Amino acid sequence: MSEDAFNMSIRKFLKEVGVTSQRKIEETVRDGQIAGKRLKVRMTLTAEGAALNHVVDGEIELP
């Protein structure tokens, strides 16, 4: 696989993760399932067959 194809494959995956994650967060907030002014979130990235385990923690300010 070329470096360009590899890069595009990663970008496609990350775009799907970003778009679908945003939708899920928005749905959760709209449904009133959140109490408070901030939503604590965590995204965990793993890869089958690889020693990849990357965790990103964050907070989202609510309207």
N, C-alpha and C positions, 0 to 999 in steps of 0.2 A: 504494500500500500504506500502510496506517495505521501509525503508530508502534508501536501495541500488537502488531499482526500481525508487524511487523519484529522486535520484541523477542522475541516467542514463537518465531519462526523461528530466531533466533540461539540461544536457550536450548535448543531441541530439538536443534540441531546439536551444541552443546557438551555436552549430556547424553550423546548417542550417542558422542562422542569420549571423554568421561571414562569411561563404562562399558566400552566396548570396549577402551580402552587399559589400564584396570585389569585386565581379564581376561587380556590378552596378557602383561602384566608378571607376574601371578600364575602363569600357565602356564609361563613361562620360568623362574621361580624354582623352581617345583615340579619341573620336569623336570631340575633340577640343572645347568642350563646356565650358572650364574653362579659365579665364584670370588671369594672375598673377603667382606667384611662390608657393602659398599655397591655399589649399582648406579648407574652414571652414566647418565643418560637425557637425551635431547634431543627436543623436540617442535618441528616446523617447520610453520607455517601459511602456506599460499600460496593464492591465489585466481586461477583462470583468468580472463584478461582484465583483471586489475587488478595494480597495482604493490604487491601485498601480499606481504611476506616477513618473518614474525615468528618468531624463534627463542627458545625457552625452554629453558635448561639446568638440570638439577637432579641431586640424588642421593637415592636411596632406601635407607634402612637396611634390611638384610636380617635375618631372624630367626636 
